[in-house]
Amino acid sequence: MEAKAISRHVRQSARKVRLVADMVREKNIEFALNALHFSNKKASETVEKTIRSAVSNLMNLEGGSGVEPEDLFVKTIFVDEAGIARRFRAGSMGRASIIRKRSSHLTVIVAEKENKKKKK
């Protein structure tokens, strides 16, 4: 069983959010949330909120109430580029330079671990 959560138009560049996303990819939920909580990156707050949302989405699914949060892991997490807001800054001799305010889309898929027990 798996669930998805998407944060769109995060006002931070995709490159910076990917650094944090790579840190928690395919990790246990408890480990991921703990690592994000104590990370000093600005993007860690957004990634943590999105992971919590995905876990909540899984719990609200039909049949998801029996799932324990300890049995979940981050199956997939990826960051895409979103639109770029452009601002102009005055330069010398009547010129203007462009300031690009980049944003990103964050997608998290949380799944339940498959416990495979070997029979003797």
TAFENMO-V882566 format. One record per backbone hydrogen bond with DSSP energy under -0.5 kcal/mol. CO is the residue of the C=O (numbers start at 1). NH is the residue of the N-H. Records with the same first field share a line. If there is no record, write none. Layout:
CO: NH ; NH
This chain:
1: 112
3: 110
5: 108
6: 8
7: 106
10: 12 ; 104
13: 17
14: 18
15: 19
16: 20
17: 21
18: 22
19: 23
20: 23 ; 24
21: 24 ; 25
24: 27
27: 74
28: 32
29: 33
30: 34
31: 35
32: 36
33: 37
34: 38
36: 39
41: 44
42: 45 ; 46
43: 47
44: 48
45: 49
46: 50
47: 51
48: 52
49: 53
50: 54
51: 55
52: 56
53: 57
54: 58
55: 59
56: 60
57: 61
58: 61
61: 64
63: 66
64: 67
68: 71
69: 72
71: 113
72: 29
73: 75 ; 111
74: 26
76: 109
78: 107
80: 105
83: 85 ; 103
85: 101
87: 99
89: 97
91: 94
92: 95
95: 91
97: 89
98: 100
99: 87 ; 101
100: 102
101: 85
103: 82
104: 10
105: 80
106: 7
107: 78
108: 5
109: 75 ; 76
110: 3
111: 73
113: 115
114: 116
115: 117
